[in-house]
C-alpha cells in the first residue's frame, strides 16, 4: 500500500542538526501518524512521504520555519523566584498560559539567580535547521474513528487523548 491521504503511517526516524549531531530518534516504537494534512508531522516530511511504500526512505532538510519555528527572544522571561516551587532547578519545565493567545505554553528553566528564574518558551530546537531521515515501516488505511478524531490511534486501539 502506498502512503496517501487518510492512511496511517508508521515511521522510524532520526533527526539531526546542521552539524549532523543526532537530536532525536525512534527507539522502541515507530512514530505513527495520520497522513493527509492533519498536523501529525512536519508538512515537508509529509510531502516527501506521499506515495512511498513500506521500506522506502526519505531524507528532508528543513529550515527553522518548516521545523520548530524561529527563535523568539521575547519568549525568554525573567520571573521572581518566589512564584516557583522551592525545588525549582535549571532544566525543569513548566506549563503556563500565553497571555496573548490563551494557549498553553511550555517554558524551560534556563538560568537561576538568588531571587530570579529565567524561563524560555521557545522549543529547544527553535531556530535550528533540522534534517529528518525516516524509513516507512507500515502503511494502512485509517479507521473511521481515526478520521473522525483527526489522528492515529496507537497499537491495540489505545487512545492517547
Rosetta blueprint (number, residue, H / E / L):
1 X L
2 X L
3 X L
4 X L
5 X L
6 X L
7 X E
8 X E
9 X E
10 X E
11 X E
12 X E
13 X E
14 X E
15 X E
16 X E
17 X L
18 X L
19 X L
20 X L
21 X L
22 X E
23 X E
24 X E
25 X E
26 X L
27 X L
28 X L
29 X L
30 X L
31 X E
32 X E
33 X E
34 X E
35 X L
36 X L
37 X L
38 X L
39 X L
40 X L
41 X L
42 X L
43 X H
44 X H
45 X H
46 X H
47 X H
48 X H
49 X H
50 X L
51 X L
52 X L
53 X L
54 X L
55 X L
56 X L
57 X E
58 X E
59 X E
60 X E
61 X E
62 X E
63 X L
64 X H
65 X H
66 X H
67 X L
68 X L
69 X L
70 X L
71 X L
72 X L
73 X H
74 X H
75 X H
76 X E
77 X E
78 X E
79 X E
80 X E
81 X H
82 X H
83 X H
84 X L
85 X L
86 X L
87 X L
88 X L
89 X L
90 X L
91 X L
92 X L
93 X E
94 X E
95 X E
96 X E
97 X E
98 X L
99 X L
100 X L
101 X L
102 X L
103 X L
104 X E
105 X E
106 X E
107 X E
108 X E
109 X E
110 X E
111 X E
112 X E
113 X L
114 X L
115 X L
116 X E
117 X E
118 X E
119 X E
120 X E
121 X L
122 X L
123 X L
124 X L
125 X L
126 X L
127 X L
128 X L
129 X L
130 X E
131 X E
132 X E
133 X E
134 X E
135 X E
136 X E
137 X E
138 X E
139 X E
140 X E
141 X E
142 X L
143 X L
144 X H
145 X H
146 X H
147 X H
148 X H
149 X H
150 X L
151 X L
152 X L
153 X L
154 X L
155 X H
156 X H
157 X H
158 X L
159 X L
160 X L
161 X L
